[in-house]
């Protein structure tokens, strides 16, 4: 079965930056499951997987525009330490913040000088060329429920928790 819109795809992958450092890998764990054509994974990788089949192996080089975007200097800001509500803020910590548009964005603390905290709202991989080695482990049709929810259920996928 070929990878196409609304099929569930399981992939094993290793992601390296241009320097060859491994940034992420499913090696030794479960395959990553995603619903094709729903924007669950970065566009450059999704495009490259279109039409592939179980057992196919490929190497994909994804430019920033098709990955996590270019770095945006406007997303690096200085905020007063008091905005963190007394948290012991340290460089490298990540916080979820609401943007003025009501979106949630993850910011990473870059440095702290006196009372000012420099945070970076860029994705950690923004501006990076991403090099994926991918093996297609399985391709199947999505269930009606998966299509309705826009993501995979079960092994390797998204789990709903009852509240």
C-alpha positions in Angstrom: 0.0 0.0 0.0 1.3 3.4 -0.9 1.6 6.4 1.4 -1.3 8.8 0.4 -3.7 11.3 1.9 -5.4 10.0 5.1 -3.4 6.8 5.4 -1.7 6.0 8.7 2.1 5.7 8.2 4.6 4.2 10.6 8.2 5.2 10.1 11.5 4.6 11.8 13.8 7.6 11.5 17.0 9.3 12.5 17.3 13.0 12.3 20.7 14.7 12.0 21.7 18.3 11.6 24.1 19.4 8.9 27.0 18.8 11.2 26.0 15.1 11.4 24.9 15.2 15.0 21.9 13.0 15.8 19.1 15.2 17.0 16.3 12.6 17.3 15.7 9.0 16.5 13.1 6.3 16.8 15.8 3.7 16.9 15.3 1.1 19.6 11.8 2.4 20.2 8.4 2.2 18.6 8.0 3.5 15.1 6.5 7.0 14.8 2.9 6.8 13.5 1.3 9.8 11.8 -1.7 10.5 9.6 -0.5 11.5 6.2 -1.7 14.8 4.7 -2.9 16.2 8.0 0.2 18.3 8.8 1.1 16.0 11.7 4.8 16.1 10.6 6.9 18.8 8.9 5.9 19.5 5.3 9.3 18.6 3.7 9.2 15.1 5.2 5.6 14.5 4.4 6.2 15.5 0.8 9.1 13.1 0.5 7.1 10.2 1.9 4.2 10.6 -0.5 3.9 7.5 -2.7 6.4 5.4 -0.8 5.6 1.9 0.4 6.3 -0.4 3.4 10.0 -1.3 3.4 11.1 1.8 1.4 14.2 3.5 2.8 15.0 7.1 2.0 17.2 10.0 3.0 15.5 13.4 3.0 17.2 16.8 3.3 14.7 19.3 4.5 15.4 23.0 4.2 14.2 25.3 7.0 11.3 26.7 5.0 9.9 23.1 4.7 10.9 22.2 8.3 10.5 24.4 11.4 10.9 27.7 9.5 13.7 30.3 9.5 14.8 31.9 12.7 12.8 35.0 13.5 14.8 37.6 15.5 11.5 39.2 16.6 10.8 36.0 18.6 13.8 36.7 20.9 12.6 39.1 23.6 13.6 40.4 27.0 11.0 40.1 29.7 11.1 41.1 33.4 11.8 38.1 35.7 8.6 38.9 37.7 6.6 37.6 34.7 7.7 34.1 35.6 5.7 34.2 38.9 8.6 33.6 41.2 9.9 30.5 39.3 13.6 29.9 39.7 14.3 30.7 36.1 17.5 29.1 34.6 18.9 29.2 31.0 17.6 26.2 29.0 14.2 26.1 30.8 11.2 26.1 28.5 7.8 27.8 29.2 4.5 27.8 27.4 3.3 31.3 26.8 0.1 32.8 25.2 0.8 35.1 22.3 -1.3 38.2 21.7 -3.2 36.1 19.0 -4.1 33.5 21.7 -1.7 30.8 20.4 0.5 28.9 22.7 4.2 29.1 22.0 7.1 27.4 23.7 9.9 29.8 24.6 13.4 28.8 25.8 15.2 30.9 28.4 18.5 32.0 26.8 20.1 34.1 29.4 19.4 36.2 32.5 21.0 39.5 33.2 19.9 41.1 36.5 16.1 41.3 36.4 15.8 40.7 32.7 15.2 37.3 31.1 16.0 36.8 27.4 13.6 34.2 25.9 13.6 32.7 22.4 10.3 31.7 20.9 11.8 30.1 17.8 11.6 26.3 17.5 14.9 24.9 18.6 15.4 23.5 15.1 14.3 26.7 13.3 16.9 27.7 10.6 18.4 24.2 10.7 18.7 22.0 7.6 17.3 18.6 8.7 18.6 15.4 7.4 16.3 12.4 7.9 17.0 8.8 7.3 13.7 7.1 7.1 12.4 3.5 6.8 8.7 3.0 6.1 7.6 0.3 8.6 3.9 0.1 7.7 1.1 1.8 5.8 -2.6 1.3 6.5 -5.9 3.0 6.0 -6.9 5.3 8.8 -10.0 4.5 10.9 -13.0 6.8 10.8 -12.2 8.0 14.3 -8.6 8.8 13.4 -9.8 10.8 10.4 -12.3 12.6 12.5 -9.6 13.5 15.1 -6.9 14.2 12.6 -4.3 12.0 14.2 -3.4 8.4 14.9 -4.6 6.3 17.8 -3.0 3.2 19.3 0.7 2.2 19.1 3.0 5.0 18.2 0.1 7.5 18.0 -1.7 10.0 20.1 -3.4 8.8 23.2 -6.5 10.4 24.6 -6.9 10.4 28.4 -10.2 10.4 30.1 -10.6 13.3 32.5 
